[in-house]
């Protein structure tokens, strides 16, 4: 396909002159609204649709320009853990429909596509064509449900991300975003498989992503460092979705330490890099998005 629709053209055009705001955490929200430990978030698209729609509404109301679908684990590889591998089309279409139903003028929906949890041959048992088909099945369902873009997120293996990007490009008209996760060690930032932020940004862009960046895994101070490393090597928009710090476990509860006020000041620095798309990942809430919106807009 590759011919972008008017809506997606509009999204990319706005990024030439604006900073757009993504939403906050999906998993954190759902866990606070009925998702049991070890449960399948994607099944809530069918079993608890009001909760999924309420989540999108809260983030749009807080100031998000773009909201993610509840479909992070929506490939057949992830859904098979819940015996739902035959419901890929249904659950992803519903995920997009729920989010889109809450979008107003100039607000967008991005289909969330996480890692498959599988490895490509010869490291694993899945062929490139099988992984491609799984991504294509999920992403076309997200487009059918009304998504304006797809975000291939929380990726650790560049080759897998590239397959997902290719599946998006060849089967849909969606804007394609892709983000990877980095850890900082003695020699700097790397993915689990040894890819630097610079190489990730270049590799994702070369694979066909319209927008590249990083999400999850780090608090916002480290995300500033990652963005500063990515910015010089690509000329496309960058997206950063930061955790609200690294969580701790206290009195049976997971605590994320970075407050909306703490993150808001640092979002200003990210906007100055410049990063054109800013949002939250694990631990961030509608309050974080309100603070982010006020800080950069």
Secondary structure, DSSP 4 states (H G I P E B T S, - for coil): -----HHHHHHHHHTTT--EE----SHHHHHHTTPPTT--GGGHHHH-HHHHHHHHHHHHHHT-SEEE-S-TT-SHHHHGGGT-GGGHHHHHHHHHHHHHTT--TT-EEEEEE---S--BTTTSSB-HHHHHHHHHHHHHHHHHTT-SEEEEEEE--HHHHHHHHHHHHHH---EEEEEE--EEETTEEE-TTS--HHHHHHHHHHHT-SEEEEESSS-HHHHHHHHHHHHTT--SEEEEEE-SS--EEETTEEE----HHHHHHHHHHHHHTT-SEEEE-TT--HHHHHHHHHHH-
